[in-house]
């Protein structure tokens, strides 16, 4: 593999265990710097899902090294496409949902425009002008700018910290209208989302073992994102939630309807065709969006329920510290204030107020 002008030399591939997501193959290699010094580096080649055995991982590593050598040889300008490939190999976040979103931004927006440009020719003013012309929200433009890293540190995106529009919150009446057009088991998923304010990845990540029927509580232990089990968003998200009797009964009905002989390790909301959790995007587009249109509510998404839950807590005058505990925000500033630690009794009472609004006798 050695070439006279080659800067990157092959090392070895090994398997690295990760706390989040599948194990990954890591390439450890040597790189010759321009000053004659040789340094050791490492890069993540891919997961065991992409490359099931070491032979496949080594082939991928060789391909990556050859591309690096071709683009970093002496006198050859480094393209931004090379920077992107290196970022994907070494620096992309481990969290599945974040990594998938970043890959989407890069593939659909950054690569088509900048992959063939030499890095030194990409100036802040050029990037600013490109971002202005994109038909995207300011926050999305800010994400794109951040993904491009240096030398884009001087790029400014106007209003990137502001929401383009306020997130929609459903009233109790609007939510009941919506349920009229949503079939099971998605109807029960919507009820869980509205009553507990869980993220859709957390709802899909629920297993039957996570429900304590006697103690009337529900554990949020894992998330399910893009076909993979992973960690919940933050450490604060990982905890027991109070389970009101009315909501517990809805879950018992769901269990009797779809999984009477269920095992504790089985998913609560499993697609009967695959045995794995549903894909939230498909449910949203096939059922939630059409149901909202029929109910005259406009377009909604899964996060609408979490925002609605938060709005109901606020409308009921629930202590903001209790709101933070129920919504499992890591930072109290997310819930807008600082209060003393909420006690479990306060959490249960506050949650029950929301559930009793959402699930009156005729719904429960």
Number of C-alpha atoms within 10 A of each C-alpha: 8 9 9 6 11 18 21 26 19 17 15 11 20 13 17 13 11 10 9 13 15 18 15 21 25 22 26 17 18 15 19 14 11 9 6 8 8 14 11 12 13 16 19 22 23 22 18 17 10 14 17 13 12 14 11 13 24 20 12 17 26 18 12 17 19 16 14 19 18 16 18 18 15 13 7 10 14 19 19 22 21 20 18 23 15 17 17 19 18 17 13 18 13 15 15 21 16 13 15 15 11 17 16 12 17 20 14 10 14 19 15 11 14 18 18 13 16 16 19 11 12 16 13 17 13 12 19 18 11 12 20 13 8 12 9 12 14 20 17 16 24 19 14 19 22 13 18 18 14 13 13 19 11 14 20 16 19 13 13 15 10 11 11 12 7 7 12 16 19 20 15 17 10 14 20 16 17 23 20 13 16 19 12 12 14 18 18 19 19 23 21 23 23 28 27 26 24 25 23 23 23 24 24 24 26 24 22 18 15 19 21 15 15 6 9 15 18 22 20 21 18 22 21 24 24 15 11 15 19 23 23 22 18 10 12 14 23 17 15 15 22 22 24 21 16 18 22 20 14 17 20 14 15 19 16 12 11 16 17 11 8 13 12 12 11 16 21 26 24 20 14 11 7 8 11 18 25 20 17 20 14 10 14 17 14 12 16 26 20 19 23 22 14 14 17 12 17 12 15 20 18 21 18 19 26 23 21 22 29 23 15 23 21 14 10 11 10 18 17 19 22 24 25 25 22 26 23 22 18 15 12 16 10 11 19 11 12 12 11 9 10 16 11 13 10 17 20 18 15 20 25 21 16 21 23 16 14 23 19 10 9 5 10 15
